[in-house]
Amino acid sequence: MHLGYHAVKCRSQRELTKGTSIDKGVANELAFFGQYPPFVAEGDRGDQHAHD
């Protein structure tokens, strides 16, 4: 992952139809990637840390 990969989880059609906000989509993305071991180790990276 440290060689330039960028993983995202886009909002589903259901989330778009329901009007899920961007903030809620980001929260869902963090929860999604927080469940999978390859991504858990990268938890100190990502957009939420890029501007800190």
mmCIF file as Biopython writes it, N, C-alpha, C and O atoms, coordinates in Angstrom:
data_model
#
loop_
_atom_site.group_PDB
_atom_site.id
_atom_site.type_symbol
_atom_site.label_atom_id
_atom_site.label_alt_id
_atom_site.label_comp_id
_atom_site.label_asym_id
_atom_site.label_entity_id
_atom_site.label_seq_id
_atom_site.pdbx_PDB_ins_code
_atom_site.Cartn_x
_atom_site.Cartn_y
_atom_site.Cartn_z
_atom_site.occupancy
_atom_site.B_iso_or_equiv
_atom_site.auth_seq_id
_atom_site.auth_asym_id
_atom_site.pdbx_PDB_model_num
ATOM 1   N N  . MET A ? 1  ? 0.809   -1.191 0.000  1.0 0.0 1  A 1 
ATOM 2   C CA . MET A ? 1  ? 0.000   0.000  0.000  1.0 0.0 1  A 1 
ATOM 3   C C  . MET A ? 1  ? 0.855   1.260  0.000  1.0 0.0 1  A 1 
ATOM 4   O O  . MET A ? 1  ? 0.372   2.315  -0.409 1.0 0.0 1  A 1 
ATOM 5   N N  . HIS A ? 2  ? 2.070   1.192  0.430  1.0 0.0 2  A 1 
ATOM 6   C CA . HIS A ? 2  ? 2.909   2.387  0.528  1.0 0.0 2  A 1 
ATOM 7   C C  . HIS A ? 2  ? 3.505   2.820  -0.810 1.0 0.0 2  A 1 
ATOM 8   O O  . HIS A ? 2  ? 4.287   3.769  -0.859 1.0 0.0 2  A 1 
ATOM 9   N N  . LEU A ? 3  ? 3.147   2.138  -1.884 1.0 0.0 3  A 1 
ATOM 10  C CA . LEU A ? 3  ? 3.706   2.473  -3.190 1.0 0.0 3  A 1 
ATOM 11  C C  . LEU A ? 3  ? 2.769   3.318  -4.045 1.0 0.0 3  A 1 
ATOM 12  O O  . LEU A ? 3  ? 2.953   3.401  -5.260 1.0 0.0 3  A 1 
ATOM 13  N N  . GLY A ? 4  ? 1.789   3.932  -3.446 1.0 0.0 4  A 1 
ATOM 14  C CA . GLY A ? 4  ? 0.960   4.848  -4.195 1.0 0.0 4  A 1 
ATOM 15  C C  . GLY A ? 4  ? -0.470  4.422  -4.437 1.0 0.0 4  A 1 
ATOM 16  O O  . GLY A ? 4  ? -1.188  5.098  -5.173 1.0 0.0 4  A 1 
ATOM 17  N N  . TYR A ? 5  ? -0.906  3.338  -3.852 1.0 0.0 5  A 1 
ATOM 18  C CA . TYR A ? 5  ? -2.301  2.939  -4.012 1.0 0.0 5  A 1 
ATOM 19  C C  . TYR A ? 5  ? -3.211  3.886  -3.249 1.0 0.0 5  A 1 
ATOM 20  O O  . TYR A ? 5  ? -2.831  4.418  -2.206 1.0 0.0 5  A 1 
ATOM 21  N N  . HIS A ? 6  ? -4.393  4.090  -3.762 1.0 0.0 6  A 1 
ATOM 22  C CA . HIS A ? 6  ? -5.388  4.928  -3.086 1.0 0.0 6  A 1 
ATOM 23  C C  . HIS A ? 6  ? -6.711  4.178  -3.131 1.0 0.0 6  A 1 
ATOM 24  O O  . HIS A ? 6  ? -7.313  4.038  -4.196 1.0 0.0 6  A 1 
ATOM 25  N N  . ALA A ? 7  ? -7.159  3.701  -1.995 1.0 0.0 7  A 1 
ATOM 26  C CA . ALA A ? 7  ? -8.402  2.935  -1.922 1.0 0.0 7  A 1 
ATOM 27  C C  . ALA A ? 7  ? -9.543  3.840  -1.479 1.0 0.0 7  A 1 
ATOM 28  O O  . ALA A ? 7  ? -9.393  4.641  -0.556 1.0 0.0 7  A 1 
ATOM 29  N N  . VAL A ? 8  ? -10.664 3.704  -2.137 1.0 0.0 8  A 1 
ATOM 30  C CA . VAL A ? 8  ? -11.859 4.462  -1.759 1.0 0.0 8  A 1 
ATOM 31  C C  . VAL A ? 8  ? -13.064 3.529  -1.779 1.0 0.0 8  A 1 
ATOM 32  O O  . VAL A ? 8  ? -13.065 2.509  -2.468 1.0 0.0 8  A 1 
ATOM 33  N N  . LYS A ? 9  ? -14.065 3.887  -1.029 1.0 0.0 9  A 1 
ATOM 34  C CA . LYS A ? 9  ? -15.352 3.199  -1.087 1.0 0.0 9  A 1 
ATOM 35  C C  . LYS A ? 9  ? -16.379 4.257  -1.448 1.0 0.0 9  A 1 
ATOM 36  O O  . LYS A ? 9  ? -16.713 5.119  -0.635 1.0 0.0 9  A 1 
ATOM 37  N N  . CYS A ? 10 ? -16.866 4.185  -2.650 1.0 0.0 10 A 1 
ATOM 38  C CA . CYS A ? 10 ? -17.858 5.158  -3.111 1.0 0.0 10 A 1 
ATOM 39  C C  . CYS A ? 10 ? -19.221 4.845  -2.499 1.0 0.0 10 A 1 
ATOM 40  O O  . CYS A ? 10 ? -19.498 3.718  -2.089 1.0 0.0 10 A 1 
ATOM 41  N N  . ARG A ? 11 ? -20.056 5.872  -2.450 1.0 0.0 11 A 1 
ATOM 42  C CA . ARG A ? 11 ? -21.417 5.655  -1.973 1.0 0.0 11 A 1 
ATOM 43  C C  . ARG A ? 11 ? -22.161 4.764  -2.960 1.0 0.0 11 A 1 
ATOM 44  O O  . ARG A ? 11 ? -21.992 4.878  -4.174 1.0 0.0 11 A 1 
ATOM 45  N N  . SER A ? 12 ? -22.987 3.876  -2.417 1.0 0.0 12 A 1 
ATOM 46  C CA . SER A ? 12 ? -23.775 2.969  -3.251 1.0 0.0 12 A 1 
ATOM 47  C C  . SER A ? 12 ? -24.956 3.717  -3.872 1.0 0.0 12 A 1 
ATOM 48  O O  . SER A ? 12 ? -25.270 4.841  -3.481 1.0 0.0 12 A 1 
ATOM 49  N N  . GLN A ? 13 ? -25.596 3.079  -4.834 1.0 0.0 13 A 1 
ATOM 50  C CA . GLN A ? 13 ? -26.784 3.686  -5.434 1.0 0.0 13 A 1 
ATOM 51  C C  . GLN A ? 13 ? -27.852 3.914  -4.372 1.0 0.0 13 A 1 
ATOM 52  O O  . GLN A ? 13 ? -28.545 4.931  -4.394 1.0 0.0 13 A 1 
ATOM 53  N N  . ARG A ? 14 ? -27.987 2.973  -3.446 1.0 0.0 14 A 1 
ATOM 54  C CA . ARG A ? 14 ? -28.970 3.130  -2.368 1.0 0.0 14 A 1 
ATOM 55  C C  . ARG A ? 14 ? -28.651 4.359  -1.524 1.0 0.0 14 A 1 
ATOM 56  O O  . ARG A ? 14 ? -29.547 5.130  -1.180 1.0 0.0 14 A 1 
ATOM 57  N N  . GLU A ? 15 ? -27.374 4.542  -1.190 1.0 0.0 15 A 1 
ATOM 58  C CA . GLU A ? 15 ? -26.982 5.711  -0.399 1.0 0.0 15 A 1 
ATOM 59  C C  . GLU A ? 15 ? -27.239 7.006  -1.169 1.0 0.0 15 A 1 
ATOM 60  O O  . GLU A ? 15 ? -27.673 8.000  -0.587 1.0 0.0 15 A 1 
ATOM 61  N N  . LEU A ? 16 ? -26.974 6.995  -2.459 1.0 0.0 16 A 1 
ATOM 62  C CA . LEU A ? 16 ? -27.236 8.179  -3.284 1.0 0.0 16 A 1 
ATOM 63  C C  . LEU A ? 16 ? -28.729 8.491  -3.341 1.0 0.0 16 A 1 
ATOM 64  O O  . LEU A ? 16 ? -29.138 9.645  -3.214 1.0 0.0 16 A 1 
ATOM 65  N N  . THR A ? 17 ? -29.536 7.453  -3.533 1.0 0.0 17 A 1 
ATOM 66  C CA . THR A ? 17 ? -30.982 7.630  -3.608 1.0 0.0 17 A 1 
ATOM 67  C C  . THR A ? 17 ? -31.543 8.144  -2.285 1.0 0.0 17 A 1 
ATOM 68  O O  . THR A ? 17 ? -32.453 8.973  -2.270 1.0 0.0 17 A 1 
ATOM 69  N N  . LYS A ? 18 ? -30.994 7.646  -1.173 1.0 0.0 18 A 1 
ATOM 70  C CA . LYS A ? 18 ? -31.450 8.078  0.152  1.0 0.0 18 A 1 
ATOM 71  C C  . LYS A ? 18 ? -30.947 9.466  0.514  1.0 0.0 18 A 1 
ATOM 72  O O  . LYS A ? 18 ? -31.416 10.063 1.483  1.0 0.0 18 A 1 
ATOM 73  N N  . GLY A ? 19 ? -29.994 9.985  -0.258 1.0 0.0 19 A 1 
ATOM 74  C CA . GLY A ? 19 ? -29.459 11.314 0.024  1.0 0.0 19 A 1 
ATOM 75  C C  . GLY A ? 19 ? -28.409 11.321 1.119  1.0 0.0 19 A 1 
ATOM 76  O O  . GLY A ? 19 ? -28.268 12.308 1.841  1.0 0.0 19 A 1 
ATOM 77  N N  . THR A ? 20 ? -27.676 10.231 1.248  1.0 0.0 20 A 1 
ATOM 78  C CA . THR A ? 20 ? -26.622 10.147 2.254  1.0 0.0 20 A 1 
ATOM 79  C C  . THR A ? 20 ? -25.623 11.279 2.047  1.0 0.0 20 A 1 
ATOM 80  O O  . THR A ? 20 ? -25.142 11.499 0.935  1.0 0.0 20 A 1 
ATOM 81  N N  . SER A ? 21 ? -25.317 11.989 3.117  1.0 0.0 21 A 1 
ATOM 82  C CA . SER A ? 21 ? -24.403 13.129 3.025  1.0 0.0 21 A 1 
ATOM 83  C C  . SER A ? 21 ? -22.968 12.666 2.785  1.0 0.0 21 A 1 
ATOM 84  O O  . SER A ? 21 ? -22.627 11.509 3.025  1.0 0.0 21 A 1 
ATOM 85  N N  . ILE A ? 22 ? -22.146 13.580 2.311  1.0 0.0 22 A 1 
ATOM 86  C CA . ILE A ? 22 ? -20.729 13.287 2.113  1.0 0.0 22 A 1 
ATOM 87  C C  . ILE A ? 22 ? -20.088 12.912 3.448  1.0 0.0 22 A 1 
ATOM 88  O O  . ILE A ? 22 ? -19.300 11.969 3.516  1.0 0.0 22 A 1 
ATOM 89  N N  . ASP A ? 23 ? -20.423 13.648 4.508  1.0 0.0 23 A 1 
ATOM 90  C CA . ASP A ? 23 ? -19.851 13.348 5.826  1.0 0.0 23 A 1 
ATOM 91  C C  . ASP A ? 23 ? -20.200 11.932 6.275  1.0 0.0 23 A 1 
ATOM 92  O O  . ASP A ? 23 ? -19.342 11.219 6.795  1.0 0.0 23 A 1 
ATOM 93  N N  . LYS A ? 24 ? -21.444 11.522 6.081  1.0 0.0 24 A 1 
ATOM 94  C CA . LYS A ? 24 ? -21.858 10.168 6.442  1.0 0.0 24 A 1 
ATOM 95  C C  . LYS A ? 24 ? -21.164 9.158  5.539  1.0 0.0 24 A 1 
ATOM 96  O O  . LYS A ? 24 ? -20.785 8.081  5.999  1.0 0.0 24 A 1 
ATOM 97  N N  . GLY A ? 25 ? -20.991 9.486  4.260  1.0 0.0 25 A 1 
ATOM 98  C CA . GLY A ? 25 ? -20.273 8.609  3.340  1.0 0.0 25 A 1 
ATOM 99  C C  . GLY A ? 25 ? -18.833 8.400  3.768  1.0 0.0 25 A 1 
ATOM 100 O O  . GLY A ? 25 ? -18.310 7.288  3.688  1.0 0.0 25 A 1 
ATOM 101 N N  . VAL A ? 26 ? -18.191 9.469  4.223  1.0 0.0 26 A 1 
ATOM 102 C CA . VAL A ? 26 ? -16.809 9.363  4.716  1.0 0.0 26 A 1 
ATOM 103 C C  . VAL A ? 26 ? -16.773 8.486  5.963  1.0 0.0 26 A 1 
ATOM 104 O O  . VAL A ? 26 ? -15.882 7.648  6.107  1.0 0.0 26 A 1 
ATOM 105 N N  . ALA A ? 27 ? -17.730 8.671  6.859  1.0 0.0 27 A 1 
ATOM 106 C CA . ALA A ? 27 ? -17.796 7.842  8.070  1.0 0.0 27 A 1 
ATOM 107 C C  . ALA A ? 27 ? -17.995 6.372  7.705  1.0 0.0 27 A 1 
ATOM 108 O O  . ALA A ? 27 ? -17.376 5.493  8.305  1.0 0.0 27 A 1 
ATOM 109 N N  . ASN A ? 28 ? -18.850 6.106  6.730  1.0 0.0 28 A 1 
ATOM 110 C CA . ASN A ? 28 ? -19.066 4.730  6.271  1.0 0.0 28 A 1 
ATOM 111 C C  . ASN A ? 28 ? -17.794 4.152  5.658  1.0 0.0 28 A 1 
ATOM 112 O O  . ASN A ? 28 ? -17.476 2.981  5.870  1.0 0.0 28 A 1 
ATOM 113 N N  . GLU A ? 29 ? -17.070 4.966  4.904  1.0 0.0 29 A 1 
ATOM 114 C CA . GLU A ? 29 ? -15.815 4.523  4.292  1.0 0.0 29 A 1 
ATOM 115 C C  . GLU A ? 29 ? -14.798 4.149  5.365  1.0 0.0 29 A 1 
ATOM 116 O O  . GLU A ? 29 ? -14.150 3.106  5.272  1.0 0.0 29 A 1 
ATOM 117 N N  . LEU A ? 30 ? -14.656 4.993  6.380  1.0 0.0 30 A 1 
ATOM 118 C CA . LEU A ? 30 ? -13.714 4.707  7.466  1.0 0.0 30 A 1 
ATOM 119 C C  . LEU A ? 30 ? -14.095 3.426  8.194  1.0 0.0 30 A 1 
ATOM 120 O O  . LEU A ? 30 ? -13.225 2.622  8.529  1.0 0.0 30 A 1 
ATOM 121 N N  . ALA A ? 31 ? -15.386 3.229  8.440  1.0 0.0 31 A 1 
ATOM 122 C CA . ALA A ? 31 ? -15.847 2.008  9.101  1.0 0.0 31 A 1 
ATOM 123 C C  . ALA A ? 31 ? -15.578 0.786  8.226  1.0 0.0 31 A 1 
ATOM 124 O O  . ALA A ? 31 ? -15.149 -0.256 8.723  1.0 0.0 31 A 1 
ATOM 125 N N  . PHE A ? 32 ? -15.829 0.914  6.928  1.0 0.0 32 A 1 
ATOM 126 C CA . PHE A ? 32 ? -15.609 -0.190 5.992  1.0 0.0 32 A 1 
ATOM 127 C C  . PHE A ? 32 ? -14.148 -0.628 5.999  1.0 0.0 32 A 1 
ATOM 128 O O  . PHE A ? 32 ? -13.856 -1.811 6.169  1.0 0.0 32 A 1 
ATOM 129 N N  . PHE A ? 33 ? -13.229 0.320  5.813  1.0 0.0 33 A 1 
ATOM 130 C CA . PHE A ? 33 ? -11.814 -0.032 5.751  1.0 0.0 33 A 1 
ATOM 131 C C  . PHE A ? 33 ? -11.250 -0.393 7.117  1.0 0.0 33 A 1 
ATOM 132 O O  . PHE A ? 33 ? -10.216 -1.057 7.192  1.0 0.0 33 A 1 
ATOM 133 N N  . GLY A ? 34 ? -11.895 0.021  8.191  1.0 0.0 34 A 1 
ATOM 134 C CA . GLY A ? 34 ? -11.449 -0.330 9.532  1.0 0.0 34 A 1 
ATOM 135 C C  . GLY A ? 34 ? -11.698 -1.776 9.901  1.0 0.0 34 A 1 
ATOM 136 O O  . GLY A ? 34 ? -11.248 -2.234 10.952 1.0 0.0 34 A 1 
ATOM 137 N N  . GLN A ? 35 ? -12.411 -2.508 9.047  1.0 0.0 35 A 1 
ATOM 138 C CA . GLN A ? 35 ? -12.745 -3.904 9.311  1.0 0.0 35 A 1 
ATOM 139 C C  . GLN A ? 35 ? -11.794 -4.891 8.639  1.0 0.0 35 A 1 
ATOM 140 O O  . GLN A ? 35 ? -11.853 -6.083 8.939  1.0 0.0 35 A 1 
ATOM 141 N N  . TYR A ? 36 ? -10.941 -4.446 7.763  1.0 0.0 36 A 1 
ATOM 142 C CA . TYR A ? 36 ? -10.121 -5.346 6.966  1.0 0.0 36 A 1 
ATOM 143 C C  . TYR A ? 36 ? -8.647  -5.181 7.317  1.0 0.0 36 A 1 
ATOM 144 O O  . TYR A ? 36 ? -8.095  -4.089 7.180  1.0 0.0 36 A 1 
ATOM 145 N N  . PRO A ? 37 ? -7.999  -6.269 7.773  1.0 0.0 37 A 1 
ATOM 146 C CA . PRO A ? 37 ? -6.611  -6.191 8.262  1.0 0.0 37 A 1 
ATOM 147 C C  . PRO A ? 37 ? -5.626  -5.435 7.373  1.0 0.0 37 A 1 
ATOM 148 O O  . PRO A ? 37 ? -4.821  -4.673 7.908  1.0 0.0 37 A 1 
ATOM 149 N N  . PRO A ? 38 ? -5.638  -5.598 6.048  1.0 0.0 38 A 1 
ATOM 150 C CA . PRO A ? 38 ? -4.648  -4.851 5.260  1.0 0.0 38 A 1 
ATOM 151 C C  . PRO A ? 38 ? -4.793  -3.335 5.400  1.0 0.0 38 A 1 
ATOM 152 O O  . PRO A ? 38 ? -3.814  -2.598 5.280  1.0 0.0 38 A 1 
ATOM 153 N N  . PHE A ? 39 ? -6.008  -2.881 5.652  1.0 0.0 39 A 1 
ATOM 154 C CA . PHE A ? 39 ? -6.257  -1.444 5.740  1.0 0.0 39 A 1 
ATOM 155 C C  . PHE A ? 39 ? -6.159  -0.918 7.160  1.0 0.0 39 A 1 
ATOM 156 O O  . PHE A ? 39 ? -5.860  0.259  7.366  1.0 0.0 39 A 1 
ATOM 157 N N  . VAL A ? 40 ? -6.410  -1.777 8.145  1.0 0.0 40 A 1 
ATOM 158 C CA . VAL A ? 40 ? -6.336  -1.352 9.547  1.0 0.0 40 A 1 
ATOM 159 C C  . VAL A ? 40 ? -4.937  -0.828 9.857  1.0 0.0 40 A 1 
ATOM 160 O O  . VAL A ? 40 ? -4.788  0.155  10.583 1.0 0.0 40 A 1 
ATOM 161 N N  . ALA A ? 41 ? -3.916  -1.477 9.313  1.0 0.0 41 A 1 
ATOM 162 C CA . ALA A ? 41 ? -2.529  -1.064 9.554  1.0 0.0 41 A 1 
ATOM 163 C C  . ALA A ? 41 ? -2.227  0.303  8.953  1.0 0.0 41 A 1 
ATOM 164 O O  . ALA A ? 41 ? -1.247  0.941  9.336  1.0 0.0 41 A 1 
ATOM 165 N N  . GLU A ? 42 ? -3.048  0.757  8.025  1.0 0.0 42 A 1 
ATOM 166 C CA . GLU A ? 42 ? -2.845  2.048  7.366  1.0 0.0 42 A 1 
ATOM 167 C C  . GLU A ? 42 ? -3.726  3.134  7.984  1.0 0.0 42 A 1 
ATOM 168 O O  . GLU A ? 42 ? -3.906  4.193  7.382  1.0 0.0 42 A 1 
ATOM 169 N N  . GLY A ? 43 ? -4.265  2.894  9.149  1.0 0.0 43 A 1 
ATOM 170 C CA . GLY A ? 43 ? -5.224  3.788  9.775  1.0 0.0 43 A 1 
ATOM 171 C C  . GLY A ? 43 ? -4.734  5.187  10.080 1.0 0.0 43 A 1 
ATOM 172 O O  . GLY A ? 43 ? -5.540  6.097  10.274 1.0 0.0 43 A 1 
ATOM 173 N N  . ASP A ? 44 ? -3.419  5.375  10.126 1.0 0.0 44 A 1 
ATOM 174 C CA . ASP A ? 44 ? -2.875  6.709  10.406 1.0 0.0 44 A 1 
ATOM 175 C C  . ASP A ? 44 ? -2.634  7.504  9.127  1.0 0.0 44 A 1 
ATOM 176 O O  . ASP A ? 44 ? -1.971  8.541  9.147  1.0 0.0 44 A 1 
ATOM 177 N N  . ARG A ? 45 ? -3.177  7.012  8.018  1.0 0.0 45 A 1 
ATOM 178 C CA . ARG A ? 45 ? -3.008  7.680  6.728  1.0 0.0 45 A 1 
ATOM 179 C C  . ARG A ? 45 ? -4.369  8.025  6.164  1.0 0.0 45 A 1 
ATOM 180 O O  . ARG A ? 45 ? -5.396  7.651  6.732  1.0 0.0 45 A 1 
ATOM 181 N N  . GLY A ? 46 ? -4.381  8.720  5.077  1.0 0.0 46 A 1 
ATOM 182 C CA . GLY A ? 46 ? -5.644  9.041  4.419  1.0 0.0 46 A 1 
ATOM 183 C C  . GLY A ? 46 ? -5.955  10.521 4.466  1.0 0.0 46 A 1 
ATOM 184 O O  . GLY A ? 46 ? -5.247  11.307 5.095  1.0 0.0 46 A 1 
ATOM 185 N N  . ASP A ? 47 ? -7.022  10.878 3.793  1.0 0.0 47 A 1 
ATOM 186 C CA . ASP A ? 47 ? -7.415  12.283 3.678  1.0 0.0 47 A 1 
ATOM 187 C C  . ASP A ? 47 ? -7.617  12.959 5.017  1.0 0.0 47 A 1 
ATOM 188 O O  . ASP A ? 47 ? -7.263  14.126 5.186  1.0 0.0 47 A 1 
ATOM 189 N N  . GLN A ? 48 ? -8.186  12.234 5.976  1.0 0.0 48 A 1 
ATOM 190 C CA . GLN A ? 48 ? -8.459  12.850 7.271  1.0 0.0 48 A 1 
ATOM 191 C C  . GLN A ? 48 ? -7.180  13.255 7.995  1.0 0.0 48 A 1 
ATOM 192 O O  . GLN A ? 48 ? -7.233  14.072 8.914  1.0 0.0 48 A 1 
ATOM 193 N N  . HIS A ? 49 ? -6.036  12.706 7.604  1.0 0.0 49 A 1 
ATOM 194 C CA . HIS A ? 49 ? -4.756  13.062 8.221  1.0 0.0 49 A 1 
ATOM 195 C C  . HIS A ? 49 ? -3.927  13.998 7.344  1.0 0.0 49 A 1 
ATOM 196 O O  . HIS A ? 49 ? -2.945  14.573 7.813  1.0 0.0 49 A 1 
ATOM 197 N N  . ALA A ? 50 ? -4.306  14.153 6.095  1.0 0.0 50 A 1 
ATOM 198 C CA . ALA A ? 50 ? -3.515  14.948 5.160  1.0 0.0 50 A 1 
ATOM 199 C C  . ALA A ? 50 ? -3.508  16.433 5.506  1.0 0.0 50 A 1 
ATOM 200 O O  . ALA A ? 50 ? -2.565  17.144 5.158  1.0 0.0 50 A 1 
ATOM 201 N N  . HIS A ? 51 ? -4.521  16.896 6.167  1.0 0.0 51 A 1 
ATOM 202 C CA . HIS A ? 51 ? -4.624  18.328 6.449  1.0 0.0 51 A 1 
ATOM 203 C C  . HIS A ? 51 ? -4.410  18.659 7.912  1.0 0.0 51 A 1 
ATOM 204 O O  . HIS A ? 51 ? -4.549  19.817 8.305  1.0 0.0 51 A 1 
ATOM 205 N N  . ASP A ? 52 ? -4.075  17.674 8.726  1.0 0.0 52 A 1 
ATOM 206 C CA . ASP A ? 52 ? -3.820  17.930 10.155 1.0 0.0 52 A 1 
ATOM 207 C C  . ASP A ? 52 ? -2.495  18.625 10.367 1.0 0.0 52 A 1 
ATOM 208 O O  . ASP A ? 52 ? -2.125  18.914 11.505 1.0 0.0 52 A 1 
#
